[in-house]
């Protein structure tokens, strides 16, 4: 035997790191318009795992840990948006369930035509839709490892085909009347306006629904922060902040734009971005902080990752947010102390809340529910942490516990978990993949997988267009529908759009539940 293989077999951690390093290189190689990104670790893992059966042994813990960390952090990040957009995404979720039913029937029928056993077909279905929990259900139903062979062959096919479809979808544009515009693409402006129509600030279009904010107010040669119950007078000058169109409407209502921008004079009122690092602040909404009452100031914008958000009263703040506060010049220090404003503190992860949340998710995954016909349903280590993460992400905090993670920390943990899961999965499936992929049965299984995932992708994209959601949300939904984290990572690498994660979260857990039931039906004699 090769001495190097002996070394790798004796040190699984070294093997994983080698796979991750080589996978990162492969993921950066362009194949036409597509780079596979983190999925490179999966393909390298398959190749390395095929060299020696020992290299794929004992990696179950690494797979579970990596997958759990990935889906939990996705859930935390997407939970608030998911529940806010639930009504909007419900048609997509119903359509996804119908598509999975069609694919299950297609798999069963096409397997008979290709001469594949029900057990192999059930594994191919799980692999084409990259669902490890579904594979576990298929193996349990079959009582042998034949579904694992179909899974190993179909898994790379499902990843490649879906990444190609997602690349096409993200390059398209179509009407999306049921969707909201991305916060990343809105863009915020701030202008100074002279008031020619006196009246309550609350009467200005966009003020009540939070699409515009006001900061500076200049009256009688004195500048201060505009209050929420302000009565504007003729000749007042105010700064209006918001997306371009709402700002235009508010300006037309108030009077006219002036060239001399109030924000350029920082002698009496000043502004600065502060980092939210205080755990007493994180998870609370802008309105709950009551900056007007505390400091005679106002939060106008929130920078979250690559998104610049207007700070409406109901917006919850997260650790790591950079908030722009307009405040009387002498109170900057008080605001800094209140918000925390520490880069070092947001680089630290609250290990307690992370461990508690992940443990709750894993516990939920262990719950097994019997279904009619001898079928069972368990969310497993994939969907359990995702569901709990989404709920906790929606709650933001419970008493002193802040469930959210700072944005950079969330992305780092998510990327690490994803790479560990993909590398370990490739190593584990490498032998089964190599032994079957070049056989006639392997070819038929790959054809079945390509048809299943191809038809499923086309149907789901069609559902997205019919129900009127955006290409970004559709692409995220397709990533969750197939259930492969690398596809979501690929999509996030192409565009900055929070609707990707929301679409993924909407269909990932739901898809796992339906797939677990479907593979047991497909694998039945």
Long-range contacts (C-beta under 8 A, 24 or more apart in sequence): 1-52, 5-51, 5-52, 5-54, 5-55, 8-48, 8-52, 8-55, 9-52, 9-54, 9-55, 12-55, 12-57, 12-58, 12-59, 12-62, 15-48, 15-55, 15-427, 16-59, 16-62, 16-420, 16-423, 16-424, 16-427, 18-48, 19-44, 19-45, 19-48, 19-423, 19-426, 19-427, 20-419, 20-420, 20-423, 22-48, 23-419, 23-422, 23-423, 23-426, 24-419, 33-167, 34-163, 34-164, 34-167, 34-490, 35-490, 35-493, 36-159, 36-160, 36-163, 36-486, 36-490, 37-486, 37-489, 37-490, 37-493, 38-415, 38-418, 38-419, 38-422, 38-485, 38-486, 38-489, 38-490, 39-159, 39-163, 39-422, 39-484, 39-486, 39-487, 39-489, 39-490, 41-419, 41-422, 41-423, 41-426, 42-155, 42-156, 42-159, 42-422, 42-423, 42-425, 42-426, 42-486, 43-156, 43-426, 44-423, 44-426, 45-422, 45-423, 45-424, 45-425, 45-426, 45-427, 45-428, 45-429, 45-430, 46-152, 46-156, 46-426, 46-427, 46-429, 46-430, 46-433, 46-434, 47-426, 47-430, 48-426, 48-427, 48-430, 49-426, 49-427, 49-428, 49-429, 49-430, 49-431, 49-433, 49-434, 50-430, 50-431, 50-433, 50-434, 51-430, 53-431, 55-427, 55-430, 56-427, 56-428, 56-429, 56-430, 56-431, 59-424, 59-427, 59-428, 60-428, 62-420, 62-421, 62-424, 63-132, 63-420, 63-421, 63-424, 63-425, 63-428, 64-381, 65-417, 65-420, 66-416, 66-417, 66-418, 66-419, 66-420, 66-421, 66-422, 66-423, 66-424, 67-132, 67-381, 67-382, 67-417, 67-421, 67-485, 68-358, 68-361, 68-362, 68-381, 68-382, 68-385, 68-417, 69-358, 69-413, 69-414, 69-416, 69-417, 69-420, 70-414, 70-417, 70-418, 70-421, 70-485, 71-361, 71-382, 71-383, 71-385, 71-386, 71-389, 71-485, 71-508, 72-357, 72-358, 72-361, 72-385, 72-386, 72-388, 72-389, 73-389, 73-405, 73-410, 73-413, 73-414, 73-417, 74-386, 74-389, 74-414, 74-485, 74-488, 74-501, 74-504, 74-505, 74-508, 75-361, 75-385, 75-386, 75-387, 75-388, 75-389, 75-390, 75-391, 75-392, 75-393, 75-505, 76-357, 76-389, 76-390, 76-392, 76-393, 76-403, 76-404, 76-405, 76-410, 77-393, 77-410, 77-414, 77-501, 78-390, 78-393, 78-501, 78-502, 78-504, 78-505, 79-389, 79-390, 79-391, 79-392, 79-393, 79-394, 79-505, 80-316, 80-393, 80-394, 80-396, 81-498, 81-499, 81-501, 81-502, 81-505, 82-390, 82-393, 82-394, 82-502, 82-505, 82-506, 83-390, 83-394, 85-180, 85-502, 85-506, 88-178, 88-179, 88-180, 88-469, 89-469, 89-473, 89-477, 89-502, 89-503, 89-506, 91-178, 91-463, 91-467, 92-463, 92-464, 92-467, 92-469, 92-473, 92-474, 92-477, 92-503, 92-506, 92-507, 93-506, 93-507, 93-510, 95-460, 95-463, 95-464, 95-466, 95-467, 96-460, 96-463, 96-477, 96-481, 96-507, 96-510, 96-511, 96-514, 97-510, 97-514, 99-456, 99-459, 99-460, 99-463, 99-481, 100-456, 100-481, 100-511, 100-514, 100-515, 100-518, 101-514, 101-518, 102-455, 102-459, 103-129, 103-452, 103-455, 103-456, 103-518, 104-518, 104-521, 104-522, 106-451, 106-452, 106-455, 107-448, 107-452, 107-522, 108-521, 108-522, 110-448, 110-451, 110-452, 111-448, 111-522, 114-444, 114-447, 114-448, 115-444, 116-150, 116-441, 116-444, 116-445, 116-448, 117-146, 118-522, 118-523, 118-524, 118-525, 119-144, 119-146, 119-147, 119-150, 119-523, 120-146, 120-147, 120-149, 120-150, 120-441, 120-445, 121-150, 121-448, 121-522, 121-523, 122-147, 122-150, 122-519, 122-520, 122-522, 122-523, 123-147, 123-148, 123-149, 123-150, 123-151, 123-154, 123-519, 124-150, 124-151, 124-153, 124-154, 124-445, 124-448, 124-449, 124-452, 125-150, 125-154, 125-452, 125-515, 125-518, 125-519, 125-522, 126-150, 126-151, 126-154, 126-515, 126-519, 127-151, 127-152, 127-153, 127-154, 127-155, 127-157, 127-158, 127-449, 128-154, 128-155, 128-157, 128-158, 128-448, 128-449, 128-450, 128-452, 128-453, 128-456, 129-158, 129-452, 129-453, 129-456, 129-481, 129-482, 129-483, 129-511, 129-515, 130-155, 130-158, 130-159, 130-482, 130-483, 130-484, 131-382, 131-483, 131-511, 131-512, 131-515, 131-516, 131-519, 132-380, 132-382, 132-425, 133-378, 133-379, 133-380, 133-381, 133-382, 133-383, 133-512, 133-515, 133-516, 134-512, 134-515, 134-516, 134-518, 134-519, 135-519, 136-380, 137-376, 137-378, 137-516, 137-519, 137-520, 138-519, 138-520, 138-522, 138-523, 140-376, 141-519, 141-520, 141-523, 141-524, 142-523, 145-432, 147-519, 147-523, 148-429, 148-432, 149-432, 149-435, 149-436, 149-445, 150-445, 151-429, 151-432, 152-429, 152-430, 152-432, 152-433, 152-436, 152-437, 153-432, 153-433, 153-436, 153-437, 153-442, 153-445, 153-446, 153-449, 154-445, 154-446, 154-448, 154-449, 154-452, 155-425, 155-429, 155-433, 156-433, 157-446, 157-449, 157-450, 157-453, 158-449, 158-453, 158-482, 158-484, 159-482, 159-484, 159-486, 159-487, 161-450, 161-453, 161-454, 161-457, 162-453, 162-457, 162-478, 162-479, 162-482, 162-484, 162-487, 163-486, 163-487, 163-490, 165-454, 165-457, 165-458, 165-461, 165-478, 166-475, 166-478, 166-479, 166-487, 166-490, 166-491, 166-494, 167-490, 167-494, 169-461, 169-471, 169-474, 169-475, 169-478, 170-471, 170-472, 170-475, 170-491, 170-494, 170-495, 172-471, 173-471, 174-465, 174-471, 175-468, 176-468, 176-469, 176-470, 176-471, 176-473, 177-468, 178-467, 178-468, 178-469, 179-468, 179-469, 179-470, 179-473, 179-499, 180-499, 182-470, 182-472, 182-496, 182-497, 182-498, 182-499, 183-307, 183-308, 183-309, 183-498, 184-306, 184-307, 184-308, 184-496, 184-497, 184-498, 185-497, 186-243, 187-243, 187-244, 187-308, 188-241, 188-242, 188-243, 188-301, 188-308, 188-310, 189-241, 189-242, 189-243, 189-244, 189-247, 190-215, 190-239, 190-240, 190-241, 190-247, 190-261, 190-263, 190-300, 191-239, 191-240, 191-247, 191-251, 191-257, 191-261, 192-216, 192-237, 192-238, 192-239, 192-240, 192-257, 192-258, 192-260, 192-261, 192-262, 192-263, 193-237, 193-238, 193-239, 193-240, 193-250, 193-251, 193-254, 193-255, 193-256, 193-257, 193-258, 194-235, 194-236, 194-237, 194-254, 194-255, 194-256, 194-257, 194-258, 195-232, 195-233, 195-234, 195-235, 195-236, 195-237, 195-238, 195-254, 195-255, 196-234, 196-254, 196-255, 196-256, 197-253, 197-254, 197-255, 198-231, 198-232, 198-233, 198-234, 198-236, 199-231, 199-232, 200-229, 200-230, 200-231, 200-232, 201-226, 201-227, 201-228, 201-229, 201-230, 201-231, 201-232, 202-228, 202-229, 204-250, 204-253, 204-254, 205-246, 205-249, 205-250, 205-253, 206-242, 206-246, 206-247, 206-249, 206-250, 207-250, 210-310, 210-312, 210-313, 210-314, 211-242, 211-243, 211-246, 211-310, 211-312, 212-240, 212-241, 212-242, 212-246, 212-247, 212-250, 212-310, 213-240, 213-241, 213-242, 213-298, 213-300, 213-310, 213-311, 213-312, 214-238, 214-239, 214-240, 214-241, 214-298, 215-239, 215-241, 215-263, 215-269, 215-271, 215-298, 215-300, 215-326, 216-262, 216-263, 216-269, 216-326, 218-262, 222-268, 223-262, 223-265, 223-267, 223-268, 223-269, 224-268, 224-269, 224-296, 224-328, 225-269, 225-292, 225-296, 225-297, 225-298, 225-326, 225-327, 225-328, 226-298, 227-292, 228-292, 237-262, 238-262, 239-263, 241-300, 241-301, 241-310, 242-310, 243-310, 266-329, 267-329, 268-328, 268-329, 269-326, 269-327, 269-328, 269-329, 270-326, 270-327, 270-328, 270-329, 270-332, 271-300, 271-324, 271-325, 271-326, 271-327, 272-324, 272-325, 272-332, 273-303, 273-322, 273-323, 273-324, 273-325, 274-322, 274-323, 274-325, 274-335, 274-336, 274-339, 274-340, 274-341, 275-320, 275-321, 275-322, 275-339, 275-340, 275-341, 275-342, 275-343, 275-346, 276-317, 276-318, 276-319, 276-320, 276-321, 276-322, 276-323, 276-339, 276-340, 276-346, 277-319, 277-320, 277-339, 277-340, 277-341, 277-342, 277-343, 277-345, 277-346, 278-338, 278-339, 278-340, 279-319, 279-350, 279-400, 279-402, 281-317, 281-338, 281-339, 281-340, 282-317, 282-318, 282-319, 282-396, 282-397, 282-402, 282-404, 283-316, 283-317, 283-318, 283-396, 283-397, 283-402, 283-403, 283-404, 284-316, 284-317, 284-396, 284-397, 285-313, 285-314, 285-315, 285-316, 285-317, 286-311, 286-312, 286-313, 286-314, 286-315, 286-317, 287-313, 287-314, 289-317, 291-325, 291-327, 291-335, 294-334, 294-338, 295-327, 295-328, 295-331, 295-334, 295-335, 295-338, 296-327, 296-328, 296-331, 297-325, 297-326, 297-327, 297-328, 297-331, 297-335, 298-325, 298-326, 298-327, 299-323, 299-324, 299-325, 300-324, 300-325, 300-326, 304-407, 305-407, 305-411, 306-496, 307-496, 307-498, 316-396, 318-396, 318-404, 318-406, 318-407, 319-346, 319-402, 319-404, 319-405, 319-406, 319-407, 320-346, 320-406, 320-407, 320-408, 320-409, 321-407, 346-406, 346-408, 346-409, 347-406, 347-408, 347-409, 349-405, 349-406, 349-409, 349-413, 350-402, 350-405, 352-401, 353-401, 353-402, 353-403, 354-405, 354-413, 356-401, 357-385, 357-388, 357-389, 357-392, 357-403, 358-385, 360-388, 361-385, 361-386, 361-387, 361-388, 361-389, 364-388, 371-517, 375-517, 375-520, 375-521, 376-516, 376-520, 377-513, 377-516, 377-517, 378-516, 379-509, 379-512, 379-513, 380-512, 382-483, 382-508, 382-512, 383-508, 383-509, 383-512, 383-513, 386-505, 386-508, 386-509, 387-509, 390-505, 390-509, 415-489, 418-485, 418-486, 418-489, 421-485, 422-485, 422-486, 453-482, 456-481, 456-482, 457-482, 469-503, 470-499, 472-497, 472-499, 472-500, 472-503, 473-499, 473-500, 473-502, 473-503, 474-503, 475-500, 475-503, 476-500, 476-501, 476-502, 476-503, 476-504, 476-506, 477-503, 477-504, 477-506, 477-507, 478-503, 479-503, 479-504, 480-504, 480-505, 480-506, 480-507, 480-508, 480-511, 481-507, 481-508, 481-511, 482-511, 483-508, 483-511, 483-512, 483-515
